[in-house]
Structure formats: C-alpha cells, structure tokens
Amino acid sequence: MNETMENKKFTGGSKYVLDEELANIVNISMALEMPLLLKGEPGTGKTMLAHAIAEALRMRLIVLNVKSSMKLIDALYQYDTLTRLNDSRFGDSKRDVSNIEEYIKMGKIGQSFVSVEKVVLLIDEIDKADTDFQDDMLDVLDQMEFDIIEIDKTIKASTRPVIIITSNAKKDLSDPFLGRCNFHHIAFPEPDMMRKIVQVHFSGIDRELLESAVRAFYRLREIKGVEKKPATRELINWIRALRSDPDFRVKDLVKGEVPYLGVLFKKSPDYAVAQNAVARFRV
C-alpha cells in the first residue's frame, strides 16, 4: 500500500456533501489503488466527486471527457505529424524535426502517468466508449504503462493516480471491466441530504426559503412526461435566481408559483410539460 495515501482520508469537499458509504468506498479505493466506478443519473454528483477529492487532498485533477468516437491512443498520446511536416518544410521551428519525440504530446491518461506528483484522474462518461476502448484502457491502467510506437519508448507511471470513472448507465459495461473496479451507485439525494447540500452552498439561508424551495423542487421532479428532470445543479442555480430577485416572496412558492422555470427545465418539451403542471399547482 502506498504509505502516502494511508494518512489521506477523504471526508468531503468545501461544496460537496457525501454520506458515510460513499466516503468509505472512496477511501478503500485509494488505499487499494483501484479505479472507482460511479453510476447514477445525471446531476447526482459523480463528476463533482473527483473535483472534491482533488480539492480536499490538494491534488491536481486531470479530466478525460470520453467521446463516442474516441480511440484509446488519443487518451494516451498524440503524434503531431502535421506540425512536424510544416516545420520540416518551412524550417523556422525551434524544434529538432529529426527528433520525433519533440512532436509527441501526452493525452489525459499519459499526463497522469508522467506527473511526478500523485494526481486524480477523472474518466468521465465511460459508457460513451465502445467495449474495446473500455477493456484496453483498464489494461493500461492495470499495468500503469503504455508504448509510444513511433519512438519505441515505454511510458511507465511515476505514481499511480487516484482513478474515478463515471457512467450514466446508458450502455452496459463489460464484465471484465466491472471486475477490475470498485463500484458505487450514487442515488439521487433524499430531501434531508438535499437540504444539507443547499446549506453548504448558501450559508445562513432563510429556513422558510430552504424548506419551500426543496419541497417545490421535489414536486417538480415528480411531473410525468419530463425527459430530463432538474438535478442538484439546477436547484442550486434556481435558489440563486430566487435570492437575487428583490420582488421574490417565499409565500409565492407556498401558493404553487414557480418563477424562473427555465432555470430548472432546459428542453422545450420538458418546459412546456412543466408549465402545464405548474398551472395546476397554483392554489
């Protein structure tokens, strides 16, 4: 076990509230040096967890945003052949065009390997990639090395990063992939937890506003026919909008009014459905 990690425990960030079960799986994953796979609906804090770990443990965060068309080599390194060709043709570069290594740029996984200091590597939305990408990536992360074929060089990690992998569960992950990760499902926060989250973001928030906003928010999430339900981020932004409006009155929320509906619902069909539902809320 890495001795430097034994004394580092994650208990949450300045803007991140977590329960004991999530804290435990984060800490055991760091101790065992295993990737932590997080699943849950959008807005449950999967991505922000990596940011909170990096902040709390004072580590640099490297983010790999996975795309459906991405190849593993793009996450490891890129060989800039076009720039080398232009430098060779025009001869005005300070780089040695005969040295291919001058034109090798590390991808996000490569950056985490060559970092002298331990970093947090966030691999965001792994379910967008195909199965080969997923399994080959974990091979690299297991071995902590990869080859740059253009210069016949092996890159070995200076220190193993803290690896957080997120999935929105839009596509099943392979059994070999799942077998090599620790796993945690982040459920959408219950109202009590959501109140704690809001209070972290708005210190000293008026109690009546807190209760009324949270109650209205969960009622809005229950509207049938909405494709993208408002998540924690939308609630925080909505409360920020309410607090910034000098004409806003909490009693309007109690009556069923929902100002700034567009902060909560971002798709036109959802917005229309919500408008109709809110009209029925009013007393």
Helices and strands as residue ranges (DSSP letters): H 3-6, H 20-32, E 36-39, H 46-56, E 60-65, H 72-76, E 77-79, H 81-90, G 100-103, E 104-106, H 108-114, E 119-124, G 126-128, H 131-143, E 145-148, E 153-156, E 162-167, H 175-179, E 182-185, H 191-201, H 207-221, H 232-244, H 250-254, H 261-264, H 268-281
